[in-house]
Amino acid sequence: MENINFNINYSETFVSADERAAMQTEVQAAKATLLSREGKGNDFLGWIDLPEEVDSAMLDSIAADVRRLSPIAKLFVVIGIGGSYLGARAVIEALQSEFEPFRNDRKAPYIIYAGHTLSEDYYHQLLNLLDKHDYAVAVISKSGTTTEPAVAFRIIKGHMEKKYGKDAGNRIIAITDARKGALHDIAKQEGYQTYVIPDNVGGRFSVLTPVGLLPIAMSGYNIDRLLQGARDMRRICIENNTLDTNPALLYAAMRNILYRKGRKVEMLVNFVPALKYISEWWKQLYGESEGKEGKGIMPHSLSFTTDLHSMGQYVQEGERTMFETVISVERPAATVAIPADEQNLDGINYLLGKSLTDINHNAELGTIQAHNDGGVPVLRFTLPEINEYYLGQLIYLFEFACGVSGYTLDVNPFDQPGVEAYKKNMFRFLGKPGYGA
Ligand code: PA5
């Protein structure tokens, strides 16, 4: 098996070898702090060993739920917000067809999402859809008290009870804390099938727990391969201690060097739309982990070549406070030929004989060079292809680098105190008891 490659060639004019050498010492110290489990937020480091400590009974139970629910559910509603849905969505949307709802040959339930919005129109449309199709639900909340998924679950539970009567409970799976929270209490009272989110794993680091694994498996994808990829990347991240041998250390080092040199915005860039939700997951991972105490790189994302026709001008010539991290994909899953046309009225016959992937790779190279010439440092990850194994590698690499990078920045990467601010105001405006007038 190949590994994900990380390349910094297009940032060498912005970051010197001496700067990298100096930063190596810092990220090595941050890594040591992470692995010693003595740093900030050390009660939330369970994610480090998740790929090695997979509970086989949990995997068997997920497989049994997939067998039980797939034949009776055309749709599978994942109710959750933030870390309780983005990881699953990132993997599922990377693997499935862009036109998945229009496939007639799909055997697994089609995954749809709720609990990530309070839009009334969204729930109206969702309920209309659920009227017409058989479905099952996973309701996911670590705290078990988050308002958005609680509202969504109340609405959908009511719909299920009308539609399925006493059988509704057999179509509901709750994924939450082992002991506390409203969702835990509801699941216990109703006797739902339940999975536990480990105490020491925070939401945005939970994709390799049932939070991510159950929906991904329900969607028909191979979670063993996902975990294998994560396991192999874990070994690379833990066993290697230099920037040349450890891509997570090098990524964390480059981010911190660039940040200190005024690069306050990082754009995660893809050239295949399938990776859009990987960017959404990554934005939460880095934004929530590092954006605190008035510090932290602002994570942003772009899909090229699409966004070259909307944001390309800014990236090329706007304020020079950004850098790009490209996720490149070497091989497509399938090929599409460009047909010959003798008349060549569109003028693109010069592309004949090249695959679309060749053309896309040349667009990527052209973009990287142009942005580099325009003063934007570019980092680049390359995935041999998009499959469960490489997504597992990528997830672990980003998580490990996030822990190292956050410690290098000297913040607690594993808390999110700022998320409470909007909730307190919203609760006060809504008149929730205990939140003032
Ligand atoms: O990373 C986090 O901890 C958060 O983004 C949570 O995942 C998000 O707020 C949802 O919380 P919960 O799973 O408790 O409903």
Boltz pocket constraint, residues with backbone or C-beta under 6 A from the ligand:
constraints:
  - pocket:
      binder: B
      contacts: [[A, 81], [A, 82], [A, 83], [A, 84], [A, 140], [A, 141], [A, 142], [A, 143], [A, 144], [A, 145], [A, 146], [A, 149], [A, 202], [A, 203], [A, 204], [A, 205], [A, 288], [A, 416], [A, 419]]
      max_distance: 6.0
